[in-house]
Amino acid sequence: MTNNKWIRHRLIEIGKTQTDLGKTIKLDKAQVSRMLDGKRRVQIDEIERLAIFLEMPTVELLRQLGVRL
C-alpha cells in the first residue's frame, strides 16, 4: 500500500484535523489512522469528498494516491 503521510502534511497546511477528515468522509478514527498510515486504501466513493476536504483538484489527489492518469 502507499504511504499517505502527505495527507497529514496537507491537513496541517489547511488547518484541519484527522477528526474533521473522518467526519467528512464518514470514517471512524481508526480507519482514518489506517488510511494515513497507508494500511487502508482510499475507496472510490471517498475520493471526491477527500479532494474537496483537502482543497485540491480530484486529479491531483489521484496523482498523490499513485493513480496513473
N, C-alpha and C positions, 0 to 999 in steps of 0.2 A: 504494500500500500504506500501511498505517497505521504510525505511529511507536510502537514498543513500548518506548520508554525508561522508561516507568513500571515495566516488569518489572525493569529494572536497580535502580531505587529499592526495589522490593519485596524483591529479593534482599538488599540491604543491611539493610533493616528486619528481616528474619528470619534474618540471619546465614548466608546460604548463598551459594555461588559459581556462576558460569556452568558450571564443570566439573561440580559437583553436579547442576545442571539438565540438562546434556547426558546424564549417566549415567541420570538418572531417566526422561527422555522419549526416550532412545535416539537422540540426535543427536550428531554429532561437533562439535568446537569451531567449525569454520567455519559449520556450519548454525545453531548457537546464536547466533553473532555476527550472521549474516544475519537471523535472526528478531528479535533485539533491535534491530537497525537498521531493521526494517520492510521488509527486502528479501525476506523469506521469510514466507509465511503460516503460521500455526499450523494444522496439519492436524487434521481431526475426531478422528482416533484419538489425538491428543496432548492434547486438551482436558482430559479427566478427570485424567490424570496430572499435567498442568501445574497444575490447580486444587489438587490435593492437595499438590503440592510447594510451591506458593506460599501454602499455608494459607489459602485463600479459597474461598467457595462458587463452584460452577461458574457459576451465574447471574451473579455479579459479574465473574468472569473474562470471560465472554462480552460483558458490557457494556463492560468495559475494552477488549476487542478490537474494539469497534464494531458488535457484533451487536445489532440492534434486536429486543427481545422484546415 
